[in-house]
Amino acid sequence: MTIQDKARQENARKAYKFLREHCELNQPFTKKELMTAAGWAKSTVETYITKQWRDLVERLPDGKILVKPDFQRFSEEQFLDLATQNRKVFSKYRRVKYDDIVTYEFLLPLTREDQLRKALDELFYKDTVRHRLLEIGLTKAASFLPRGEEESDDEYIEKICGAVSRHFGGYSISHVSGRYRAANLTTRENAASMLIHDERYIIDETTASVRFIIPLEATMTAEPDSTSEGSLFEPAQTSDIGKDVNKEISLVRFLFFDLFVEAIVRMVKEEDEIWLVEEAAGSRILYAWRRA
């Protein structure tokens, strides 16, 4: 750090101490008072007040400046970091609400996790989605996502890829330990005999739980002005939108099962059973793939 940088940092420390004291006392101050305390020029003080500190201070009608209570949450280190940047102190968010979601939870032995990840990662590539669409046929897709009379195949595939992009942003994987019975209920004696003959009965197995959470766009409500300075915790205002939840659930189910799930199941070999739990609009369904 150069001598000049050290001097700037020392001035910023003095400014932090000055602002901290005035915040605790809830005491307004003038620009000149801050200039004197921190050793800054008038232009420097004005720049900080209008840019870096605009979320931390309030200009009063008489020209004085008041430090907001939020400043007390700032450490000296955070303040010094802020003094070198030109951005807002606090992030501004636009809150939206989804009244309904669809969730999927895929359950597979951890030994198949690599296969599962490889298949699921195809969610993120348009060329893979396009290939799957051509495999299953665009006619079937049109039953769930209407196709315009003059839409070409490429245009319609783009529309479907857009739906995939909006609904499937990612997934999470967690590991769950458990014990499973691999045969019909039997006695301890028979179970011991099975063990002697290398037959499976009780199995300790770690399961990979893959979870998707898909918000339904038709149920979304939001504050109309995304630039609003209102509190994040103010109730979101509803807007007049047409809701066709069942139709969107059908679309999500088609995209998930036909584009991805069936491809995943084909890749996973030598499992007795694969489970997938679906929750949508208050209902819960268990799908099971059993080896023939």
Secondary structure, DSSP 8 states (H G I E B T S, - for coil): --HHHHHHHHHHHHHHHHHHHHHHHT--B-HHHHHHHHT--HHHHHHIIIIITTTTEEE-TTS-EEE-GGGGG--HHHHHHHTT--S-SS-----EEES-EEEEEEEEEGGGHHHHHHHHGGGG-HHHHHHHHHHH-HHHHHTTS---TT--HHHHHHHHHHHHHHH----EEEEEEEEEE-SS---HHHHHHHHHTT--SEEEEEEEEEEEEEE-GGGEEE-S-TT----TTS----------HHHHHHHHHHIIIIIIIHHHHHH--S-SEEEEEEEETTEEEEEEEE--
